[in-house]
């Protein structure tokens, strides 16, 4: 498969991301021992820890690969930190869903994220991240954030330069953070304000957009040096958009047509809203209680509330919420999002009394 599909509609069956009570949950339990070996030492020291889901199992991700994600996989990311002048460890735990990740993979990631949260005494703030729509908090962890084609089943780390598939890499950002994403190897993927690398294995082209910035150019040059160091015989050529001939060999390796990314289905004219998840009447139901300008006063400690700002979705869990309300909050939030024009929003679970600054700014 060629190109990164960032705007693809996910085929999330039944819109139940957590998949509690499903065959996936049973498979996860079967594949796991009474205690999860991957969690040994998790959250005990300040820093980032990352795991990848491989066939229902949680596997450690190589530290050298931190910041690099493959779109055929799902990952769990734990950030452990201390607030100034405090000794207690705090945590944010994210599960990241690649565009081509399978239902079993992202279902396992969601389930195991809850398991890790439980192991850490429910202290972590839980987040859902979707490829191409990552939250600012998530991307802040990585000076270099890179999304590549492939995954656990592709054997991507075993290919030789001669066998290396053609890739067009897009470099975008500034001195604080450069994002690297694999895009469709087509002419229409090129943008004048960014930098691109066409990686052909032993031949590498650096394409500099006419208005690209020096940070993008520097990072791409570093990336090429790394590739050449790994491959030994690879050569590279730098090309300026304004100077390169339309007949240059570089363009012969790119296909015509669009960039392979789906267009939005239409304008999103929905309004910010708040929904209540409650089992007070004996059955678990969700109802909209506010639309338009959001007012925090509608939240109460007895239930769970889903707050949709259209830029981020928050799941606010009241101190008196029932076990069923807490357990199903993330899956209901996911089910709700899949029926909106903005299904890819980052999702954050916020406990009453531990609200984040971003959550407060939603009102």
One Martini backbone bead per residue (centre of mass of N, CA, C, O) as a GRO file, in nm:
protein
  363
    1UNK     BB    1   0.095   0.035   0.024
    2UNK     BB    2   0.052   0.375  -0.070
    3UNK     BB    3   0.059   0.588   0.161
    4UNK     BB    4  -0.096   0.817   0.371
    5UNK     BB    5  -0.409   0.792   0.560
    6UNK     BB    6  -0.548   1.048   0.746
    7UNK     BB    7  -0.878   1.072   0.650
    8UNK     BB    8  -0.975   0.806   0.723
    9UNK     BB    9  -1.232   0.593   0.771
   10UNK     BB   10  -1.313   0.404   1.029
   11UNK     BB   11  -1.375   0.047   1.095
   12UNK     BB   12  -1.561   0.054   1.378
   13UNK     BB   13  -1.707  -0.183   1.528
   14UNK     BB   14  -1.986  -0.070   1.697
   15UNK     BB   15  -1.827   0.170   1.834
   16UNK     BB   16  -1.645  -0.022   2.047
   17UNK     BB   17  -1.344   0.025   2.172
   18UNK     BB   18  -1.324  -0.147   2.440
   19UNK     BB   19  -1.483  -0.430   2.415
   20UNK     BB   20  -1.664  -0.516   2.634
   21UNK     BB   21  -1.764  -0.855   2.622
   22UNK     BB   22  -1.594  -0.953   2.394
   23UNK     BB   23  -1.383  -1.139   2.210
   24UNK     BB   24  -1.142  -0.959   2.256
   25UNK     BB   25  -1.141  -0.969   2.562
   26UNK     BB   26  -1.100  -1.275   2.580
   27UNK     BB   27  -0.830  -1.280   2.426
   28UNK     BB   28  -0.675  -1.100   2.615
   29UNK     BB   29  -0.705  -1.276   2.867
   30UNK     BB   30  -0.576  -1.531   2.743
   31UNK     BB   31  -0.293  -1.385   2.667
   32UNK     BB   32  -0.293  -1.323   2.968
   33UNK     BB   33  -0.188  -1.305   3.261
   34UNK     BB   34  -0.255  -1.219   3.573
   35UNK     BB   35   0.001  -1.067   3.494
   36UNK     BB   36   0.167  -0.805   3.329
   37UNK     BB   37   0.491  -0.799   3.225
   38UNK     BB   38   0.504  -0.512   3.082
   39UNK     BB   39   0.444  -0.352   3.368
   40UNK     BB   40   0.718  -0.366   3.469
   41UNK     BB   41   0.797  -0.048   3.598
   42UNK     BB   42   0.555   0.113   3.549
   43UNK     BB   43   0.563   0.443   3.660
   44UNK     BB   44   0.841   0.470   3.855
   45UNK     BB   45   0.954   0.685   3.647
   46UNK     BB   46   1.061   0.945   3.494
   47UNK     BB   47   0.896   0.933   3.177
   48UNK     BB   48   0.896   0.746   2.881
   49UNK     BB   49   0.662   0.486   2.770
   50UNK     BB   50   0.647   0.214   2.521
   51UNK     BB   51   0.389   0.025   2.352
   52UNK     BB   52   0.310  -0.256   2.149
   53UNK     BB   53   0.070  -0.421   1.956
   54UNK     BB   54   0.089  -0.792   1.940
   55UNK     BB   55  -0.131  -1.015   1.930
   56UNK     BB   56  -0.260  -0.906   2.221
   57UNK     BB   57   0.021  -0.792   2.295
   58UNK     BB   58   0.251  -0.638   2.513
   59UNK     BB   59   0.523  -0.448   2.377
   60UNK     BB   60   0.824  -0.328   2.371
   61UNK     BB   61   0.958  -0.029   2.270
   62UNK     BB   62   1.213   0.099   2.126
   63UNK     BB   63   1.387   0.371   2.227
   64UNK     BB   64   1.501   0.442   1.936
   65UNK     BB   65   1.175   0.471   1.837
   66UNK     BB   66   1.093   0.712   1.967
   67UNK     BB   67   0.848   0.889   1.765
   68UNK     BB   68   0.785   0.624   1.608
   69UNK     BB   69   0.518   0.533   1.380
   70UNK     BB   70   0.285   0.282   1.270
   71UNK     BB   71  -0.015   0.259   1.079
   72UNK     BB   72  -0.054  -0.069   1.162
   73UNK     BB   73  -0.068   0.033   1.463
   74UNK     BB   74  -0.074   0.010   1.824
   75UNK     BB   75  -0.035   0.224   2.120
   76UNK     BB   76   0.133   0.279   2.439
   77UNK     BB   77   0.158   0.582   2.641
   78UNK     BB   78   0.378   0.681   2.914
   79UNK     BB   79   0.368   0.964   3.132
   80UNK     BB   80   0.608   1.054   3.380
   81UNK     BB   81   0.567   1.291   3.655
   82UNK     BB   82   0.641   1.609   3.822
   83UNK     BB   83   0.546   1.845   4.014
   84UNK     BB   84   0.617   2.121   4.145
   85UNK     BB   85   0.688   2.060   4.479
   86UNK     BB   86   0.650   1.743   4.425
   87UNK     BB   87   0.665   1.381   4.486
   88UNK     BB   88   0.452   1.275   4.325
   89UNK     BB   89   0.345   1.077   4.078
   90UNK     BB   90   0.251   1.136   3.744
   91UNK     BB   91  -0.001   1.065   3.474
   92UNK     BB   92  -0.005   0.980   3.119
   93UNK     BB   93  -0.230   0.785   2.908
   94UNK     BB   94  -0.192   0.657   2.578
   95UNK     BB   95  -0.373   0.571   2.279
   96UNK     BB   96  -0.260   0.476   1.952
   97UNK     BB   97  -0.412   0.499   1.620
   98UNK     BB   98  -0.375   0.358   1.334
   99UNK     BB   99  -0.514   0.365   1.021
  100UNK     BB  100  -0.431   0.030   0.989
  101UNK     BB  101  -0.544  -0.071   1.234
  102UNK     BB  102  -0.689  -0.309   1.401
  103UNK     BB  103  -0.943  -0.393   1.601
  104UNK     BB  104  -0.774  -0.568   1.791
  105UNK     BB  105  -0.553  -0.360   1.851
  106UNK     BB  106  -0.724  -0.115   1.957
  107UNK     BB  107  -0.879  -0.279   2.166
  108UNK     BB  108  -0.634  -0.366   2.330
  109UNK     BB  109  -0.524  -0.085   2.394
  110UNK     BB  110  -0.770   0.010   2.553
  111UNK     BB  111  -0.779  -0.216   2.763
  112UNK     BB  112  -0.477  -0.182   2.864
  113UNK     BB  113  -0.506   0.108   2.960
  114UNK     BB  114  -0.699   0.042   3.190
  115UNK     BB  115  -0.509  -0.156   3.331
  116UNK     BB  116  -0.284   0.051   3.389
  117UNK     BB  117  -0.456   0.244   3.549
  118UNK     BB  118  -0.518   0.041   3.775
  119UNK     BB  119  -0.224  -0.019   3.861
  120UNK     BB  120  -0.205   0.316   3.918
  121UNK     BB  121  -0.464   0.393   4.090
  122UNK     BB  122  -0.614   0.594   3.884
  123UNK     BB  123  -0.409   0.840   3.815
  124UNK     BB  124  -0.427   0.851   3.529
  125UNK     BB  125  -0.463   1.014   3.229
  126UNK     BB  126  -0.677   0.951   2.970
  127UNK     BB  127  -0.603   0.882   2.611
  128UNK     BB  128  -0.703   0.944   2.274
  129UNK     BB  129  -0.533   0.865   1.960
  130UNK     BB  130  -0.530   0.982   1.620
  131UNK     BB  131  -0.415   0.969   1.328
  132UNK     BB  132  -0.366   1.314   1.241
  133UNK     BB  133  -0.510   1.400   1.557
  134UNK     BB  134  -0.318   1.491   1.762
  135UNK     BB  135  -0.233   1.611   2.045
  136UNK     BB  136  -0.031   1.843   2.186
  137UNK     BB  137   0.065   1.673   2.422
  138UNK     BB  138   0.167   1.430   2.264
  139UNK     BB  139   0.373   1.582   2.070
  140UNK     BB  140   0.554   1.704   2.304
  141UNK     BB  141   0.725   1.439   2.366
  142UNK     BB  142   0.839   1.481   2.054
  143UNK     BB  143   1.082   1.619   1.866
  144UNK     BB  144   1.020   1.357   1.687
  145UNK     BB  145   0.749   1.302   1.458
  146UNK     BB  146   0.672   0.973   1.320
  147UNK     BB  147   0.501   0.843   1.020
  148UNK     BB  148   0.465   0.512   0.899
  149UNK     BB  149   0.465   0.255   0.700
  150UNK     BB  150   0.321  -0.020   0.858
  151UNK     BB  151   0.416  -0.308   1.079
  152UNK     BB  152   0.435  -0.596   1.256
  153UNK     BB  153   0.365  -0.774   0.979
  154UNK     BB  154   0.601  -0.650   0.770
  155UNK     BB  155   0.909  -0.638   0.851
  156UNK     BB  156   1.048  -0.341   0.837
  157UNK     BB  157   1.341  -0.415   0.987
  158UNK     BB  158   1.446  -0.630   0.736
  159UNK     BB  159   1.514  -0.453   0.518
  160UNK     BB  160   1.681  -0.363   0.238
  161UNK     BB  161   1.778  -0.123   0.029
  162UNK     BB  162   1.701  -0.283  -0.236
  163UNK     BB  163   1.394  -0.339  -0.100
  164UNK     BB  164   1.305  -0.065  -0.057
  165UNK     BB  165   1.041   0.119  -0.044
  166UNK     BB  166   0.884   0.367  -0.169
  167UNK     BB  167   0.924   0.709  -0.033
  168UNK     BB  168   0.734   0.994   0.092
  169UNK     BB  169   0.858   1.259   0.291
  170UNK     BB  170   0.718   1.482   0.535
  171UNK     BB  171   0.831   1.809   0.638
  172UNK     BB  172   0.699   1.969   0.941
  173UNK     BB  173   0.778   2.290   1.102
  174UNK     BB  174   0.997   2.369   1.374
  175UNK     BB  175   1.228   2.406   1.622
  176UNK     BB  176   1.045   2.245   1.825
  177UNK     BB  177   0.892   2.074   1.577
  178UNK     BB  178   0.914   1.784   1.366
  179UNK     BB  179   0.717   1.641   1.122
  180UNK     BB  180   0.688   1.295   1.002
  181UNK     BB  181   0.533   1.192   0.692
  182UNK     BB  182   0.386   0.960   0.504
  183UNK     BB  183   0.315   0.990   0.161
  184UNK     BB  184   0.208   1.004  -0.135
  185UNK     BB  185   0.374   0.924  -0.446
  186UNK     BB  186   0.292   1.238  -0.546
  187UNK     BB  187   0.286   1.548  -0.679
  188UNK     BB  188   0.040   1.656  -0.495
  189UNK     BB  189   0.203   1.630  -0.218
  190UNK     BB  190   0.348   1.876  -0.277
  191UNK     BB  191   0.489   2.160  -0.085
  192UNK     BB  192   0.630   2.476  -0.080
  193UNK     BB  193   0.645   2.497   0.261
  194UNK     BB  194   0.818   2.229   0.236
  195UNK     BB  195   0.974   1.908   0.296
  196UNK     BB  196   1.121   1.638   0.092
  197UNK     BB  197   1.160   1.277   0.072
  198UNK     BB  198   1.297   1.054  -0.169
  199UNK     BB  199   1.293   0.704  -0.113
  200UNK     BB  200   1.494   0.444  -0.301
  201UNK     BB  201   1.736   0.352  -0.098
  202UNK     BB  202   2.012   0.430  -0.293
  203UNK     BB  203   1.818   0.678  -0.360
  204UNK     BB  204   1.815   1.034  -0.267
  205UNK     BB  205   1.576   1.298  -0.231
  206UNK     BB  206   1.585   1.657  -0.185
  207UNK     BB  207   1.295   1.863  -0.141
  208UNK     BB  208   1.268   2.221  -0.174
  209UNK     BB  209   1.065   2.442  -0.095
  210UNK     BB  210   1.037   2.777  -0.165
  211UNK     BB  211   0.908   2.821   0.162
  212UNK     BB  212   1.085   2.688   0.341
  213UNK     BB  213   1.247   2.607   0.633
  214UNK     BB  214   1.542   2.555   0.807
  215UNK     BB  215   1.438   2.328   0.996
  216UNK     BB  216   1.339   2.132   0.782
  217UNK     BB  217   1.607   2.110   0.632
  218UNK     BB  218   1.784   2.011   0.867
  219UNK     BB  219   1.622   1.754   0.939
  220UNK     BB  220   1.639   1.620   0.657
  221UNK     BB  221   1.947   1.609   0.644
  222UNK     BB  222   1.977   1.427   0.889
  223UNK     BB  223   1.810   1.191   0.781
  224UNK     BB  224   1.993   1.126   0.540
  225UNK     BB  225   2.249   1.067   0.703
  226UNK     BB  226   2.125   0.824   0.846
  227UNK     BB  227   2.059   0.652   0.599
  228UNK     BB  228   2.352   0.639   0.484
  229UNK     BB  229   2.474   0.506   0.737
  230UNK     BB  230   2.296   0.239   0.709
  231UNK     BB  231   2.364   0.178   0.378
  232UNK     BB  232   2.645   0.318   0.259
  233UNK     BB  233   2.566   0.346  -0.083
  234UNK     BB  234   2.408   0.590  -0.066
  235UNK     BB  235   2.258   0.859  -0.245
  236UNK     BB  236   2.233   1.224  -0.288
  237UNK     BB  237   1.991   1.496  -0.371
  238UNK     BB  238   1.948   1.843  -0.411
  239UNK     BB  239   1.630   2.028  -0.447
  240UNK     BB  240   1.491   2.312  -0.598
  241UNK     BB  241   1.193   2.414  -0.696
  242UNK     BB  242   1.289   2.672  -0.871
  243UNK     BB  243   1.528   2.491  -1.035
  244UNK     BB  244   1.385   2.251  -1.123
  245UNK     BB  245   1.309   2.039  -1.361
  246UNK     BB  246   1.025   1.890  -1.492
  247UNK     BB  247   1.233   1.648  -1.613
  248UNK     BB  248   1.324   1.532  -1.373
  249UNK     BB  249   1.373   1.225  -1.224
  250UNK     BB  250   1.210   1.274  -0.969
  251UNK     BB  251   0.921   1.288  -1.114
  252UNK     BB  252   0.921   0.990  -1.233
  253UNK     BB  253   0.856   0.867  -0.927
  254UNK     BB  254   0.582   1.015  -0.961
  255UNK     BB  255   0.257   1.035  -0.948
  256UNK     BB  256  -0.034   1.107  -1.053
  257UNK     BB  257  -0.266   1.289  -0.890
  258UNK     BB  258  -0.370   1.254  -0.601
  259UNK     BB  259  -0.274   1.211  -0.245
  260UNK     BB  260  -0.491   0.989  -0.113
  261UNK     BB  261  -0.681   1.184   0.039
  262UNK     BB  262  -0.953   1.235   0.196
  263UNK     BB  263  -1.218   1.414   0.195
  264UNK     BB  264  -1.434   1.582   0.335
  265UNK     BB  265  -1.780   1.536   0.366
  266UNK     BB  266  -1.807   1.821   0.510
  267UNK     BB  267  -1.937   2.044   0.687
  268UNK     BB  268  -1.920   2.151   1.034
  269UNK     BB  269  -2.234   2.247   1.204
  270UNK     BB  270  -2.181   2.178   1.475
  271UNK     BB  271  -2.205   2.193   1.828
  272UNK     BB  272  -2.128   2.230   2.118
  273UNK     BB  273  -2.140   1.969   2.384
  274UNK     BB  274  -2.343   1.794   2.638
  275UNK     BB  275  -2.330   1.467   2.799
  276UNK     BB  276  -2.513   1.216   2.974
  277UNK     BB  277  -2.404   0.942   3.183
  278UNK     BB  278  -2.660   0.708   3.301
  279UNK     BB  279  -2.805   0.462   3.566
  280UNK     BB  280  -3.050   0.566   3.750
  281UNK     BB  281  -3.290   0.384   3.589
  282UNK     BB  282  -3.109   0.092   3.533
  283UNK     BB  283  -2.994   0.218   3.266
  284UNK     BB  284  -2.763   0.290   3.020
  285UNK     BB  285  -2.751   0.638   2.933
  286UNK     BB  286  -2.754   0.899   2.672
  287UNK     BB  287  -2.771   1.265   2.698
  288UNK     BB  288  -2.849   1.572   2.594
  289UNK     BB  289  -2.798   1.900   2.784
  290UNK     BB  290  -2.608   2.068   2.576
  291UNK     BB  291  -2.583   2.364   2.350
  292UNK     BB  292  -2.310   2.550   2.264
  293UNK     BB  293  -2.265   2.708   2.525
  294UNK     BB  294  -2.063   2.620   2.788
  295UNK     BB  295  -2.158   2.482   3.121
  296UNK     BB  296  -2.031   2.356   3.419
  297UNK     BB  297  -2.295   2.344   3.606
  298UNK     BB  298  -2.413   2.062   3.482
  299UNK     BB  299  -2.225   1.919   3.654
  300UNK     BB  300  -2.220   1.603   3.837
  301UNK     BB  301  -2.113   1.356   4.068
  302UNK     BB  302  -2.316   1.104   3.972
  303UNK     BB  303  -2.179   1.130   3.682
  304UNK     BB  304  -2.120   1.122   3.333
  305UNK     BB  305  -1.943   1.344   3.099
  306UNK     BB  306  -1.967   1.472   2.763
  307UNK     BB  307  -1.727   1.698   2.615
  308UNK     BB  308  -1.782   1.889   2.312
  309UNK     BB  309  -1.569   2.126   2.134
  310UNK     BB  310  -1.457   2.016   1.835
  311UNK     BB  311  -1.135   1.970   1.936
  312UNK     BB  312  -1.230   1.817   2.201
  313UNK     BB  313  -1.277   1.527   2.418
  314UNK     BB  314  -1.447   1.495   2.731
  315UNK     BB  315  -1.436   1.281   3.025
  316UNK     BB  316  -1.640   1.330   3.301
  317UNK     BB  317  -1.583   1.203   3.636
  318UNK     BB  318  -1.762   1.152   3.893
  319UNK     BB  319  -1.730   1.060   4.221
  320UNK     BB  320  -2.038   0.909   4.209
  321UNK     BB  321  -1.996   0.720   3.996
  322UNK     BB  322  -2.050   0.437   3.860
  323UNK     BB  323  -1.907   0.158   3.744
  324UNK     BB  324  -2.048   0.154   3.465
  325UNK     BB  325  -1.991   0.446   3.390
  326UNK     BB  326  -1.682   0.426   3.401
  327UNK     BB  327  -1.632   0.173   3.216
  328UNK     BB  328  -1.811   0.310   2.956
  329UNK     BB  329  -1.712   0.597   2.879
  330UNK     BB  330  -1.517   0.558   2.635
  331UNK     BB  331  -1.711   0.398   2.447
  332UNK     BB  332  -1.930   0.617   2.435
  333UNK     BB  333  -1.753   0.838   2.319
  334UNK     BB  334  -1.686   0.686   2.060
  335UNK     BB  335  -1.975   0.640   1.961
  336UNK     BB  336  -2.042   0.937   1.938
  337UNK     BB  337  -1.818   1.030   1.738
  338UNK     BB  338  -1.903   0.835   1.494
  339UNK     BB  339  -2.174   1.042   1.456
  340UNK     BB  340  -1.986   1.263   1.367
  341UNK     BB  341  -1.794   1.502   1.177
  342UNK     BB  342  -1.563   1.440   1.434
  343UNK     BB  343  -1.416   1.132   1.498
  344UNK     BB  344  -1.084   1.219   1.566
  345UNK     BB  345  -1.076   1.317   1.835
  346UNK     BB  346  -0.943   1.378   2.111
  347UNK     BB  347  -0.935   1.188   2.425
  348UNK     BB  348  -1.027   1.278   2.771
  349UNK     BB  349  -0.997   1.175   3.104
  350UNK     BB  350  -1.177   1.336   3.378
  351UNK     BB  351  -1.152   1.393   3.711
  352UNK     BB  352  -1.292   1.493   3.976
  353UNK     BB  353  -1.055   1.736   4.097
  354UNK     BB  354  -0.854   1.683   3.811
  355UNK     BB  355  -0.855   1.918   3.631
  356UNK     BB  356  -0.756   2.059   3.350
  357UNK     BB  357  -0.677   2.340   3.184
  358UNK     BB  358  -0.814   2.262   2.916
  359UNK     BB  359  -1.088   2.198   3.034
  360UNK     BB  360  -1.152   2.479   3.156
  361UNK     BB  361  -1.138   2.623   2.863
  362UNK     BB  362  -1.417   2.499   2.750
  363UNK     BB  363  -1.601   2.735   2.922
   0.00000   0.00000   0.00000
